[in-house]
Amino acid sequence: MDSGTLHVEILASGADRWNAWRGQHPETVPTLQGVALANVDLAWADLRGVNLSGADLREAQLNGVNLREASLAGADLRGADLTDAT
């Protein structure tokens, strides 16, 4: 399994698991470029510094997410809930 696939699998399993994994691997900068995450609940996920360029995040629950230094170029955020995102 390549690192991109692993990152998607961990993130898709929920923010708690994702945030725990990020805490255990602080040196890793995840790449989620072009991934399909439409309608996924990512509330309160630590997406700091993550490459989300071209990602499909339509209707995703992104409330409270940390997007500091994340790359969102070309990402589709239509209908996404970004309440309290930073």
PDB file with SEQRES, HELIX, SHEET and CRYST1 records, atoms N, CA, C and O in Angstrom:
SEQRES   1 A   86  MET ASP SER GLY THR LEU HIS VAL GLU ILE LEU ALA SER          
SEQRES   2 A   86  GLY ALA ASP ARG TRP ASN ALA TRP ARG GLY GLN HIS PRO          
SEQRES   3 A   86  GLU THR VAL PRO THR LEU GLN GLY VAL ALA LEU ALA ASN          
SEQRES   4 A   86  VAL ASP LEU ALA TRP ALA ASP LEU ARG GLY VAL ASN LEU          
SEQRES   5 A   86  SER GLY ALA ASP LEU ARG GLU ALA GLN LEU ASN GLY VAL          
SEQRES   6 A   86  ASN LEU ARG GLU ALA SER LEU ALA GLY ALA ASP LEU ARG          
SEQRES   7 A   86  GLY ALA ASP LEU THR ASP ALA THR                              
HELIX    1 AA1 SER A    3  ALA A   12  1                                  10    
HELIX    2 AA2 ALA A   15  GLN A   24  1                                  10    
CRYST1    1.000    1.000    1.000  90.00  90.00  90.00 P 1           1          
ATOM      1  N   MET A   1       0.854  -1.172   0.000  1.00  0.00           N  
ATOM      2  CA  MET A   1       0.000   0.000   0.000  1.00  0.00           C  
ATOM      3  C   MET A   1       0.901   1.236   0.000  1.00  0.00           C  
ATOM      4  O   MET A   1       1.802   1.361   0.829  1.00  0.00           O  
ATOM      5  N   ASP A   2       0.645   2.142  -0.939  1.00  0.00           N  
ATOM      6  CA  ASP A   2       1.468   3.353  -0.975  1.00  0.00           C  
ATOM      7  C   ASP A   2       0.995   4.330   0.104  1.00  0.00           C  
ATOM      8  O   ASP A   2      -0.083   4.169   0.675  1.00  0.00           O  
ATOM      9  N   SER A   3       1.813   5.335   0.368  1.00  0.00           N  
ATOM     10  CA  SER A   3       1.514   6.255   1.466  1.00  0.00           C  
ATOM     11  C   SER A   3       0.223   7.029   1.232  1.00  0.00           C  
ATOM     12  O   SER A   3      -0.520   7.283   2.180  1.00  0.00           O  
ATOM     13  N   GLY A   4      -0.060   7.412  -0.025  1.00  0.00           N  
ATOM     14  CA  GLY A   4      -1.293   8.136  -0.316  1.00  0.00           C  
ATOM     15  C   GLY A   4      -2.523   7.318   0.010  1.00  0.00           C  
ATOM     16  O   GLY A   4      -3.485   7.833   0.578  1.00  0.00           O  
ATOM     17  N   THR A   5      -2.496   6.040  -0.348  1.00  0.00           N  
ATOM     18  CA  THR A   5      -3.615   5.149  -0.056  1.00  0.00           C  
ATOM     19  C   THR A   5      -3.775   4.981   1.448  1.00  0.00           C  
ATOM     20  O   THR A   5      -4.893   4.990   1.963  1.00  0.00           O  
ATOM     21  N   LEU A   6      -2.662   4.827   2.149  1.00  0.00           N  
ATOM     22  CA  LEU A   6      -2.700   4.698   3.607  1.00  0.00           C  
ATOM     23  C   LEU A   6      -3.296   5.948   4.240  1.00  0.00           C  
ATOM     24  O   LEU A   6      -4.120   5.846   5.149  1.00  0.00           O  
ATOM     25  N   HIS A   7      -2.892   7.123   3.774  1.00  0.00           N  
ATOM     26  CA  HIS A   7      -3.397   8.372   4.332  1.00  0.00           C  
ATOM     27  C   HIS A   7      -4.907   8.490   4.128  1.00  0.00           C  
ATOM     28  O   HIS A   7      -5.619   8.912   5.039  1.00  0.00           O  
ATOM     29  N   VAL A   8      -5.396   8.127   2.957  1.00  0.00           N  
ATOM     30  CA  VAL A   8      -6.839   8.183   2.679  1.00  0.00           C  
ATOM     31  C   VAL A   8      -7.579   7.212   3.585  1.00  0.00           C  
ATOM     32  O   VAL A   8      -8.620   7.554   4.145  1.00  0.00           O  
ATOM     33  N   GLU A   9      -7.052   6.011   3.732  1.00  0.00           N  
ATOM     34  CA  GLU A   9      -7.691   4.994   4.570  1.00  0.00           C  
ATOM     35  C   GLU A   9      -7.797   5.469   6.022  1.00  0.00           C  
ATOM     36  O   GLU A   9      -8.841   5.315   6.656  1.00  0.00           O  
ATOM     37  N   ILE A  10      -6.728   6.039   6.535  1.00  0.00           N  
ATOM     38  CA  ILE A  10      -6.737   6.520   7.919  1.00  0.00           C  
ATOM     39  C   ILE A  10      -7.722   7.673   8.071  1.00  0.00           C  
ATOM     40  O   ILE A  10      -8.516   7.683   9.011  1.00  0.00           O  
ATOM     41  N   LEU A  11      -7.685   8.638   7.166  1.00  0.00           N  
ATOM     42  CA  LEU A  11      -8.580   9.786   7.252  1.00  0.00           C  
ATOM     43  C   LEU A  11     -10.039   9.363   7.131  1.00  0.00           C  
ATOM     44  O   LEU A  11     -10.896   9.876   7.851  1.00  0.00           O  
ATOM     45  N   ALA A  12     -10.326   8.439   6.234  1.00  0.00           N  
ATOM     46  CA  ALA A  12     -11.705   7.984   6.033  1.00  0.00           C  
ATOM     47  C   ALA A  12     -12.253   7.258   7.262  1.00  0.00           C  
ATOM     48  O   ALA A  12     -13.467   7.122   7.413  1.00  0.00           O  
ATOM     49  N   SER A  13     -11.364   6.793   8.137  1.00  0.00           N  
ATOM     50  CA  SER A  13     -11.817   6.087   9.337  1.00  0.00           C  
ATOM     51  C   SER A  13     -12.225   7.043  10.458  1.00  0.00           C  
ATOM     52  O   SER A  13     -12.714   6.609  11.502  1.00  0.00           O  
ATOM     53  N   GLY A  14     -12.026   8.331  10.243  1.00  0.00           N  
ATOM     54  CA  GLY A  14     -12.505   9.314  11.207  1.00  0.00           C  
ATOM     55  C   GLY A  14     -11.420  10.196  11.784  1.00  0.00           C  
ATOM     56  O   GLY A  14     -10.238   9.850  11.787  1.00  0.00           O  
ATOM     57  N   ALA A  15     -11.858  11.359  12.278  1.00  0.00           N  
ATOM     58  CA  ALA A  15     -10.920  12.360  12.789  1.00  0.00           C  
ATOM     59  C   ALA A  15     -10.144  11.868  14.005  1.00  0.00           C  
ATOM     60  O   ALA A  15      -8.966  12.195  14.150  1.00  0.00           O  
ATOM     61  N   ASP A  16     -10.769  11.098  14.875  1.00  0.00           N  
ATOM     62  CA  ASP A  16     -10.057  10.630  16.068  1.00  0.00           C  
ATOM     63  C   ASP A  16      -8.853   9.777  15.690  1.00  0.00           C  
ATOM     64  O   ASP A  16      -7.753   9.979  16.205  1.00  0.00           O  
ATOM     65  N   ARG A  17      -9.065   8.829  14.794  1.00  0.00           N  
ATOM     66  CA  ARG A  17      -7.953   7.967  14.365  1.00  0.00           C  
ATOM     67  C   ARG A  17      -6.911   8.781  13.603  1.00  0.00           C  
ATOM     68  O   ARG A  17      -5.708   8.623  13.815  1.00  0.00           O  
ATOM     69  N   TRP A  18      -7.387   9.658  12.709  1.00  0.00           N  
ATOM     70  CA  TRP A  18      -6.481  10.498  11.930  1.00  0.00           C  
ATOM     71  C   TRP A  18      -5.615  11.361  12.841  1.00  0.00           C  
ATOM     72  O   TRP A  18      -4.397  11.420  12.670  1.00  0.00           O  
ATOM     73  N   ASN A  19      -6.240  12.030  13.809  1.00  0.00           N  
ATOM     74  CA  ASN A  19      -5.495  12.912  14.705  1.00  0.00           C  
ATOM     75  C   ASN A  19      -4.505  12.130  15.560  1.00  0.00           C  
ATOM     76  O   ASN A  19      -3.403  12.610  15.825  1.00  0.00           O  
ATOM     77  N   ALA A  20      -4.885  10.932  15.993  1.00  0.00           N  
ATOM     78  CA  ALA A  20      -3.963  10.088  16.761  1.00  0.00           C  
ATOM     79  C   ALA A  20      -2.770   9.700  15.893  1.00  0.00           C  
ATOM     80  O   ALA A  20      -1.626   9.743  16.345  1.00  0.00           O  
ATOM     81  N   TRP A  21      -3.043   9.320  14.645  1.00  0.00           N  
ATOM     82  CA  TRP A  21      -1.967   8.940  13.720  1.00  0.00           C  
ATOM     83  C   TRP A  21      -1.043  10.130  13.465  1.00  0.00           C  
ATOM     84  O   TRP A  21       0.178   9.976  13.453  1.00  0.00           O  
ATOM     85  N   ARG A  22      -1.621  11.312  13.261  1.00  0.00           N  
ATOM     86  CA  ARG A  22      -0.796  12.517  13.049  1.00  0.00           C  
ATOM     87  C   ARG A  22       0.101  12.771  14.249  1.00  0.00           C  
ATOM     88  O   ARG A  22       1.262  13.150  14.089  1.00  0.00           O  
ATOM     89  N   GLY A  23      -0.428  12.566  15.452  1.00  0.00           N  
ATOM     90  CA  GLY A  23       0.363  12.760  16.661  1.00  0.00           C  
ATOM     91  C   GLY A  23       1.520  11.781  16.770  1.00  0.00           C  
ATOM     92  O   GLY A  23       2.571  12.112  17.317  1.00  0.00           O  
ATOM     93  N   GLN A  24       1.324  10.569  16.245  1.00  0.00           N  
ATOM     94  CA  GLN A  24       2.361   9.533  16.288  1.00  0.00           C  
ATOM     95  C   GLN A  24       3.379   9.684  15.167  1.00  0.00           C  
ATOM     96  O   GLN A  24       4.470   9.121  15.247  1.00  0.00           O  
ATOM     97  N   HIS A  25       3.038  10.441  14.118  1.00  0.00           N  
ATOM     98  CA  HIS A  25       3.907  10.617  12.952  1.00  0.00           C  
ATOM     99  C   HIS A  25       4.050  12.099  12.600  1.00  0.00           C  
ATOM    100  O   HIS A  25       3.704  12.508  11.492  1.00  0.00           O  
ATOM    101  N   PRO A  26       4.557  12.903  13.535  1.00  0.00           N  
ATOM    102  CA  PRO A  26       4.607  14.349  13.294  1.00  0.00           C  
ATOM    103  C   PRO A  26       5.521  14.751  12.136  1.00  0.00           C  
ATOM    104  O   PRO A  26       5.374  15.842  11.586  1.00  0.00           O  
ATOM    105  N   GLU A  27       6.446  13.896  11.767  1.00  0.00           N  
ATOM    106  CA  GLU A  27       7.368  14.217  10.675  1.00  0.00           C  
ATOM    107  C   GLU A  27       6.760  13.969   9.300  1.00  0.00           C  
ATOM    108  O   GLU A  27       7.301  14.428   8.294  1.00  0.00           O  
ATOM    109  N   THR A  28       5.653  13.256   9.245  1.00  0.00           N  
ATOM    110  CA  THR A  28       5.014  12.919   7.975  1.00  0.00           C  
ATOM    111  C   THR A  28       4.084  14.042   7.530  1.00  0.00           C  
ATOM    112  O   THR A  28       3.243  14.512   8.297  1.00  0.00           O  
ATOM    113  N   VAL A  29       4.248  14.464   6.279  1.00  0.00           N  
ATOM    114  CA  VAL A  29       3.354  15.459   5.687  1.00  0.00           C  
ATOM    115  C   VAL A  29       2.458  14.704   4.702  1.00  0.00           C  
ATOM    116  O   VAL A  29       2.889  14.381   3.595  1.00  0.00           O  
ATOM    117  N   PRO A  30       1.217  14.424   5.099  1.00  0.00           N  
ATOM    118  CA  PRO A  30       0.329  13.632   4.249  1.00  0.00           C  
ATOM    119  C   PRO A  30      -0.012  14.321   2.929  1.00  0.00           C  
ATOM    120  O   PRO A  30      -0.156  15.541   2.866  1.00  0.00           O  
ATOM    121  N   THR A  31      -0.134  13.522   1.896  1.00  0.00           N  
ATOM    122  CA  THR A  31      -0.555  14.001   0.590  1.00  0.00           C  
ATOM    123  C   THR A  31      -1.888  13.353   0.252  1.00  0.00           C  
ATOM    124  O   THR A  31      -1.995  12.130   0.165  1.00  0.00           O  
ATOM    125  N   LEU A  32      -2.892  14.183   0.065  1.00  0.00           N  
ATOM    126  CA  LEU A  32      -4.229  13.711  -0.292  1.00  0.00           C  
ATOM    127  C   LEU A  32      -4.680  14.404  -1.572  1.00  0.00           C  
ATOM    128  O   LEU A  32      -5.861  14.693  -1.763  1.00  0.00           O  
ATOM    129  N   GLN A  33      -3.723  14.658  -2.428  1.00  0.00           N  
ATOM    130  CA  GLN A  33      -3.980  15.364  -3.679  1.00  0.00           C  
ATOM    131  C   GLN A  33      -4.954  14.578  -4.548  1.00  0.00           C  
ATOM    132  O   GLN A  33      -4.733  13.405  -4.847  1.00  0.00           O  
ATOM    133  N   GLY A  34      -6.047  15.252  -4.953  1.00  0.00           N  
ATOM    134  CA  GLY A  34      -7.004  14.670  -5.881  1.00  0.00           C  
ATOM    135  C   GLY A  34      -7.897  13.581  -5.316  1.00  0.00           C  
ATOM    136  O   GLY A  34      -8.586  12.909  -6.084  1.00  0.00           O  
ATOM    137  N   VAL A  35      -7.915  13.379  -4.006  1.00  0.00           N  
ATOM    138  CA  VAL A  35      -8.720  12.298  -3.439  1.00  0.00           C  
ATOM    139  C   VAL A  35     -10.200  12.670  -3.398  1.00  0.00           C  
ATOM    140  O   VAL A  35     -10.556  13.848  -3.368  1.00  0.00           O  
ATOM    141  N   ALA A  36     -11.048  11.652  -3.397  1.00  0.00           N  
ATOM    142  CA  ALA A  36     -12.496  11.834  -3.330  1.00  0.00           C  
ATOM    143  C   ALA A  36     -12.941  11.678  -1.880  1.00  0.00           C  
ATOM    144  O   ALA A  36     -12.953  10.572  -1.341  1.00  0.00           O  
ATOM    145  N   LEU A  37     -13.305  12.790  -1.258  1.00  0.00           N  
ATOM    146  CA  LEU A  37     -13.761  12.782   0.130  1.00  0.00           C  
ATOM    147  C   LEU A  37     -15.107  13.499   0.258  1.00  0.00           C  
ATOM    148  O   LEU A  37     -15.414  14.071   1.304  1.00  0.00           O  
ATOM    149  N   ALA A  38     -15.899  13.463  -0.803  1.00  0.00           N  
ATOM    150  CA  ALA A  38     -17.213  14.101  -0.778  1.00  0.00           C  
ATOM    151  C   ALA A  38     -18.090  13.419   0.267  1.00  0.00           C  
ATOM    152  O   ALA A  38     -18.081  12.196   0.402  1.00  0.00           O  
ATOM    153  N   ASN A  39     -18.843  14.227   0.998  1.00  0.00           N  
ATOM    154  CA  ASN A  39     -19.800  13.759   2.002  1.00  0.00           C  
ATOM    155  C   ASN A  39     -19.162  13.044   3.189  1.00  0.00           C  
ATOM    156  O   ASN A  39     -19.866  12.380   3.949  1.00  0.00           O  
ATOM    157  N   VAL A  40     -17.859  13.162   3.365  1.00  0.00           N  
ATOM    158  CA  VAL A  40     -17.172  12.503   4.475  1.00  0.00           C  
ATOM    159  C   VAL A  40     -17.159  13.436   5.684  1.00  0.00           C  
ATOM    160  O   VAL A  40     -16.987  14.646   5.539  1.00  0.00           O  
ATOM    161  N   ASP A  41     -17.340  12.873   6.868  1.00  0.00           N  
ATOM    162  CA  ASP A  41     -17.293  13.652   8.100  1.00  0.00           C  
ATOM    163  C   ASP A  41     -15.852  13.719   8.589  1.00  0.00           C  
ATOM    164  O   ASP A  41     -15.317  12.746   9.120  1.00  0.00           O  
ATOM    165  N   LEU A  42     -15.235  14.882   8.402  1.00  0.00           N  
ATOM    166  CA  LEU A  42     -13.852  15.110   8.819  1.00  0.00           C  
ATOM    167  C   LEU A  42     -13.790  16.152   9.935  1.00  0.00           C  
ATOM    168  O   LEU A  42     -12.739  16.747  10.173  1.00  0.00           O  
ATOM    169  N   ALA A  43     -14.908  16.370  10.613  1.00  0.00           N  
ATOM    170  CA  ALA A  43     -14.976  17.402  11.647  1.00  0.00           C  
ATOM    171  C   ALA A  43     -13.858  17.232  12.661  1.00  0.00           C  
ATOM    172  O   ALA A  43     -13.617  16.143  13.182  1.00  0.00           O  
ATOM    173  N   TRP A  44     -13.180  18.350  12.925  1.00  0.00           N  
ATOM    174  CA  TRP A  44     -12.109  18.470  13.916  1.00  0.00           C  
ATOM    175  C   TRP A  44     -10.844  17.710  13.539  1.00  0.00           C  
ATOM    176  O   TRP A  44     -10.005  17.446  14.401  1.00  0.00           O  
ATOM    177  N   ALA A  45     -10.695  17.356  12.272  1.00  0.00           N  
ATOM    178  CA  ALA A  45      -9.468  16.683  11.818  1.00  0.00           C  
ATOM    179  C   ALA A  45      -8.320  17.685  11.723  1.00  0.00           C  
ATOM    180  O   ALA A  45      -8.521  18.851  11.385  1.00  0.00           O  
ATOM    181  N   ASP A  46      -7.127  17.215  12.024  1.00  0.00           N  
ATOM    182  CA  ASP A  46      -5.917  18.031  11.908  1.00  0.00           C  
ATOM    183  C   ASP A  46      -5.374  17.862  10.492  1.00  0.00           C  
ATOM    184  O   ASP A  46      -4.637  16.918  10.206  1.00  0.00           O  
ATOM    185  N   LEU A  47      -5.747  18.786   9.615  1.00  0.00           N  
ATOM    186  CA  LEU A  47      -5.304  18.737   8.218  1.00  0.00           C  
ATOM    187  C   LEU A  47      -4.206  19.765   7.962  1.00  0.00           C  
ATOM    188  O   LEU A  47      -3.969  20.168   6.823  1.00  0.00           O  
ATOM    189  N   ARG A  48      -3.552  20.176   9.019  1.00  0.00           N  
ATOM    190  CA  ARG A  48      -2.469  21.167   8.952  1.00  0.00           C  
ATOM    191  C   ARG A  48      -1.372  20.694   8.006  1.00  0.00           C  
ATOM    192  O   ARG A  48      -0.803  19.615   8.174  1.00  0.00           O  
ATOM    193  N   GLY A  49      -1.085  21.541   6.994  1.00  0.00           N  
ATOM    194  CA  GLY A  49       0.000  21.261   6.062  1.00  0.00           C  
ATOM    195  C   GLY A  49      -0.281  20.186   5.025  1.00  0.00           C  
ATOM    196  O   GLY A  49       0.602  19.859   4.232  1.00  0.00           O  
ATOM    197  N   VAL A  50      -1.483  19.630   5.009  1.00  0.00           N  
ATOM    198  CA  VAL A  50      -1.823  18.537   4.091  1.00  0.00           C  
ATOM    199  C   VAL A  50      -2.055  19.079   2.680  1.00  0.00           C  
ATOM    200  O   VAL A  50      -2.652  20.142   2.508  1.00  0.00           O  
ATOM    201  N   ASN A  51      -1.583  18.350   1.682  1.00  0.00           N  
ATOM    202  CA  ASN A  51      -1.829  18.712   0.289  1.00  0.00           C  
ATOM    203  C   ASN A  51      -3.180  18.141  -0.127  1.00  0.00           C  
ATOM    204  O   ASN A  51      -3.313  16.936  -0.343  1.00  0.00           O  
ATOM    205  N   LEU A  52      -4.178  19.011  -0.236  1.00  0.00           N  
ATOM    206  CA  LEU A  52      -5.525  18.632  -0.667  1.00  0.00           C  
ATOM    207  C   LEU A  52      -5.845  19.221  -2.038  1.00  0.00           C  
ATOM    208  O   LEU A  52      -7.013  19.380  -2.394  1.00  0.00           O  
ATOM    209  N   SER A  53      -4.815  19.542  -2.798  1.00  0.00           N  
ATOM    210  CA  SER A  53      -5.004  20.124  -4.129  1.00  0.00           C  
ATOM    211  C   SER A  53      -5.863  19.206  -4.987  1.00  0.00           C  
ATOM    212  O   SER A  53      -5.588  18.012  -5.106  1.00  0.00           O  
ATOM    213  N   GLY A  54      -6.900  19.773  -5.580  1.00  0.00           N  
ATOM    214  CA  GLY A  54      -7.759  19.017  -6.477  1.00  0.00           C  
ATOM    215  C   GLY A  54      -8.655  17.999  -5.799  1.00  0.00           C  
ATOM    216  O   GLY A  54      -9.311  17.211  -6.480  1.00  0.00           O  
ATOM    217  N   ALA A  55      -8.699  17.996  -4.468  1.00  0.00           N  
ATOM    218  CA  ALA A  55      -9.527  17.024  -3.743  1.00  0.00           C  
ATOM    219  C   ALA A  55     -11.009  17.360  -3.901  1.00  0.00           C  
ATOM    220  O   ALA A  55     -11.385  18.526  -4.016  1.00  0.00           O  
ATOM    221  N   ASP A  56     -11.837  16.327  -3.906  1.00  0.00           N  
ATOM    222  CA  ASP A  56     -13.282  16.492  -3.955  1.00  0.00           C  
ATOM    223  C   ASP A  56     -13.797  16.471  -2.521  1.00  0.00           C  
ATOM    224  O   ASP A  56     -13.913  15.408  -1.911  1.00  0.00           O  
ATOM    225  N   LEU A  57     -14.099  17.635  -1.995  1.00  0.00           N  
ATOM    226  CA  LEU A  57     -14.578  17.782  -0.622  1.00  0.00           C  
ATOM    227  C   LEU A  57     -16.011  18.315  -0.588  1.00  0.00           C  
ATOM    228  O   LEU A  57     -16.433  18.910   0.403  1.00  0.00           O  
ATOM    229  N   ARG A  58     -16.752  18.099  -1.669  1.00  0.00           N  
ATOM    230  CA  ARG A  58     -18.138  18.573  -1.725  1.00  0.00           C  
ATOM    231  C   ARG A  58     -18.947  17.981  -0.577  1.00  0.00           C  
ATOM    232  O   ARG A  58     -18.886  16.783  -0.299  1.00  0.00           O  
ATOM    233  N   GLU A  59     -19.711  18.859   0.083  1.00  0.00           N  
ATOM    234  CA  GLU A  59     -20.621  18.465   1.162  1.00  0.00           C  
ATOM    235  C   GLU A  59     -19.920  17.804   2.350  1.00  0.00           C  
ATOM    236  O   GLU A  59     -20.585  17.217   3.203  1.00  0.00           O  
ATOM    237  N   ALA A  60     -18.596  17.888   2.420  1.00  0.00           N  
ATOM    238  CA  ALA A  60     -17.858  17.286   3.539  1.00  0.00           C  
ATOM    239  C   ALA A  60     -18.085  18.089   4.814  1.00  0.00           C  
ATOM    240  O   ALA A  60     -18.259  19.307   4.770  1.00  0.00           O  
ATOM    241  N   GLN A  61     -18.082  17.408   5.929  1.00  0.00           N  
ATOM    242  CA  GLN A  61     -18.166  18.058   7.233  1.00  0.00           C  
ATOM    243  C   GLN A  61     -16.751  18.434   7.651  1.00  0.00           C  
ATOM    244  O   GLN A  61     -15.984  17.589   8.111  1.00  0.00           O  
ATOM    245  N   LEU A  62     -16.417  19.701   7.489  1.00  0.00           N  
ATOM    246  CA  LEU A  62     -15.074  20.193   7.791  1.00  0.00           C  
ATOM    247  C   LEU A  62     -15.104  21.177   8.958  1.00  0.00           C  
ATOM    248  O   LEU A  62     -14.176  21.965   9.138  1.00  0.00           O  
ATOM    249  N   ASN A  63     -16.166  21.127   9.740  1.00  0.00           N  
ATOM    250  CA  ASN A  63     -16.253  22.060  10.850  1.00  0.00           C  
ATOM    251  C   ASN A  63     -15.142  21.776  11.866  1.00  0.00           C  
ATOM    252  O   ASN A  63     -14.903  20.639  12.273  1.00  0.00           O  
ATOM    253  N   GLY A  64     -14.480  22.867  12.253  1.00  0.00           N  
ATOM    254  CA  GLY A  64     -13.426  22.768  13.248  1.00  0.00           C  
ATOM    255  C   GLY A  64     -12.100  22.221  12.755  1.00  0.00           C  
ATOM    256  O   GLY A  64     -11.178  22.050  13.552  1.00  0.00           O  
ATOM    257  N   VAL A  65     -11.976  21.942  11.464  1.00  0.00           N  
ATOM    258  CA  VAL A  65     -10.708  21.377  10.975  1.00  0.00           C  
ATOM    259  C   VAL A  65      -9.599  22.423  11.011  1.00  0.00           C  
ATOM    260  O   VAL A  65      -9.849  23.621  10.883  1.00  0.00           O  
ATOM    261  N   ASN A  66      -8.389  21.951  11.185  1.00  0.00           N  
ATOM    262  CA  ASN A  66      -7.204  22.799  11.144  1.00  0.00           C  
ATOM    263  C   ASN A  66      -6.633  22.696   9.739  1.00  0.00           C  
ATOM    264  O   ASN A  66      -6.087  21.660   9.359  1.00  0.00           O  
ATOM    265  N   LEU A  67      -6.759  23.771   8.967  1.00  0.00           N  
ATOM    266  CA  LEU A  67      -6.267  23.805   7.587  1.00  0.00           C  
ATOM    267  C   LEU A  67      -5.057  24.728   7.436  1.00  0.00           C  
ATOM    268  O   LEU A  67      -4.719  25.129   6.322  1.00  0.00           O  
ATOM    269  N   ARG A  68      -4.413  25.061   8.533  1.00  0.00           N  
ATOM    270  CA  ARG A  68      -3.244  25.943   8.456  1.00  0.00           C  
ATOM    271  C   ARG A  68      -2.182  25.319   7.565  1.00  0.00           C  
ATOM    272  O   ARG A  68      -1.815  24.154   7.717  1.00  0.00           O  
ATOM    273  N   GLU A  69      -1.701  26.127   6.635  1.00  0.00           N  
ATOM    274  CA  GLU A  69      -0.646  25.739   5.701  1.00  0.00           C  
ATOM    275  C   GLU A  69      -1.032  24.565   4.791  1.00  0.00           C  
ATOM    276  O   GLU A  69      -0.167  23.971   4.149  1.00  0.00           O  
ATOM    277  N   ALA A  70      -2.322  24.232   4.734  1.00  0.00           N  
ATOM    278  CA  ALA A  70      -2.787  23.185   3.816  1.00  0.00           C  
ATOM    279  C   ALA A  70      -2.902  23.774   2.416  1.00  0.00           C  
ATOM    280  O   ALA A  70      -3.177  24.963   2.259  1.00  0.00           O  
ATOM    281  N   SER A  71      -2.693  22.949   1.410  1.00  0.00           N  
ATOM    282  CA  SER A  71      -2.852  23.368   0.025  1.00  0.00           C  
ATOM    283  C   SER A  71      -4.218  22.914  -0.462  1.00  0.00           C  
ATOM    284  O   SER A  71      -4.516  21.720  -0.484  1.00  0.00           O  
ATOM    285  N   LEU A  72      -5.044  23.879  -0.851  1.00  0.00           N  
ATOM    286  CA  LEU A  72      -6.402  23.593  -1.320  1.00  0.00           C  
ATOM    287  C   LEU A  72      -6.614  24.040  -2.761  1.00  0.00           C  
ATOM    288  O   LEU A  72      -7.755  24.174  -3.202  1.00  0.00           O  
ATOM    289  N   ALA A  73      -5.539  24.270  -3.496  1.00  0.00           N  
ATOM    290  CA  ALA A  73      -5.644  24.737  -4.883  1.00  0.00           C  
ATOM    291  C   ALA A  73      -6.480  23.763  -5.709  1.00  0.00           C  
ATOM    292  O   ALA A  73      -6.159  22.578  -5.800  1.00  0.00           O  
ATOM    293  N   GLY A  74      -7.540  24.268  -6.301  1.00  0.00           N  
ATOM    294  CA  GLY A  74      -8.379  23.445  -7.166  1.00  0.00           C  
ATOM    295  C   GLY A  74      -9.273  22.462  -6.436  1.00  0.00           C  
ATOM    296  O   GLY A  74      -9.942  21.651  -7.077  1.00  0.00           O  
ATOM    297  N   ALA A  75      -9.304  22.511  -5.105  1.00  0.00           N  
ATOM    298  CA  ALA A  75     -10.181  21.610  -4.346  1.00  0.00           C  
ATOM    299  C   ALA A  75     -11.629  22.065  -4.515  1.00  0.00           C  
ATOM    300  O   ALA A  75     -11.903  23.262  -4.593  1.00  0.00           O  
ATOM    301  N   ASP A  76     -12.544  21.115  -4.571  1.00  0.00           N  
ATOM    302  CA  ASP A  76     -13.968  21.411  -4.703  1.00  0.00           C  
ATOM    303  C   ASP A  76     -14.585  21.384  -3.310  1.00  0.00           C  
ATOM    304  O   ASP A  76     -14.746  20.320  -2.713  1.00  0.00           O  
ATOM    305  N   LEU A  77     -14.928  22.561  -2.802  1.00  0.00           N  
ATOM    306  CA  LEU A  77     -15.476  22.701  -1.456  1.00  0.00           C  
ATOM    307  C   LEU A  77     -16.956  23.083  -1.468  1.00  0.00           C  
ATOM    308  O   LEU A  77     -17.489  23.526  -0.451  1.00  0.00           O  
ATOM    309  N   ARG A  78     -17.622  22.914  -2.610  1.00  0.00           N  
ATOM    310  CA  ARG A  78     -19.039  23.291  -2.700  1.00  0.00           C  
ATOM    311  C   ARG A  78     -19.857  22.552  -1.647  1.00  0.00           C  
ATOM    312  O   ARG A  78     -19.827  21.324  -1.559  1.00  0.00           O  
ATOM    313  N   GLY A  79     -20.581  23.323  -0.856  1.00  0.00           N  
ATOM    314  CA  GLY A  79     -21.474  22.752   0.144  1.00  0.00           C  
ATOM    315  C   GLY A  79     -20.777  22.216   1.379  1.00  0.00           C  
ATOM    316  O   GLY A  79     -21.438  21.673   2.265  1.00  0.00           O  
ATOM    317  N   ALA A  80     -19.468  22.351   1.465  1.00  0.00           N  
ATOM    318  CA  ALA A  80     -18.741  21.860   2.640  1.00  0.00           C  
ATOM    319  C   ALA A  80     -19.025  22.764   3.837  1.00  0.00           C  
ATOM    320  O   ALA A  80     -19.163  23.978   3.688  1.00  0.00           O  
ATOM    321  N   ASP A  81     -19.109  22.172   5.004  1.00  0.00           N  
ATOM    322  CA  ASP A  81     -19.315  22.920   6.240  1.00  0.00           C  
ATOM    323  C   ASP A  81     -17.950  23.254   6.831  1.00  0.00           C  
ATOM    324  O   ASP A  81     -17.249  22.377   7.336  1.00  0.00           O  
ATOM    325  N   LEU A  82     -17.583  24.532   6.763  1.00  0.00           N  
ATOM    326  CA  LEU A  82     -16.289  24.998   7.266  1.00  0.00           C  
ATOM    327  C   LEU A  82     -16.444  25.812   8.554  1.00  0.00           C  
ATOM    328  O   LEU A  82     -15.565  26.602   8.898  1.00  0.00           O  
ATOM    329  N   THR A  83     -17.546  25.624   9.256  1.00  0.00           N  
ATOM    330  CA  THR A  83     -17.778  26.335  10.504  1.00  0.00           C  
ATOM    331  C   THR A  83     -16.631  26.076  11.480  1.00  0.00           C  
ATOM    332  O   THR A  83     -16.258  24.929  11.721  1.00  0.00           O  
ATOM    333  N   ASP A  84     -16.084  27.140  12.031  1.00  0.00           N  
ATOM    334  CA  ASP A  84     -15.002  27.074  13.023  1.00  0.00           C  
ATOM    335  C   ASP A  84     -13.701  26.471  12.497  1.00  0.00           C  
ATOM    336  O   ASP A  84     -12.820  26.135  13.288  1.00  0.00           O  
ATOM    337  N   ALA A  85     -13.564  26.328  11.185  1.00  0.00           N  
ATOM    338  CA  ALA A  85     -12.295  25.841  10.616  1.00  0.00           C  
ATOM    339  C   ALA A  85     -11.254  26.946  10.723  1.00  0.00           C  
ATOM    340  O   ALA A  85     -11.578  28.131  10.647  1.00  0.00           O  
ATOM    341  N   THR A  86     -10.011  26.544  10.899  1.00  0.00           N  
ATOM    342  CA  THR A  86      -8.923  27.530  10.976  1.00  0.00           C  
ATOM    343  C   THR A  86      -7.899  27.234   9.913  1.00  0.00           C  
ATOM    344  O   THR A  86      -6.900  27.945   9.804  1.00  0.00           O  
TER     345      THR A  86                                                      
END                                                                             
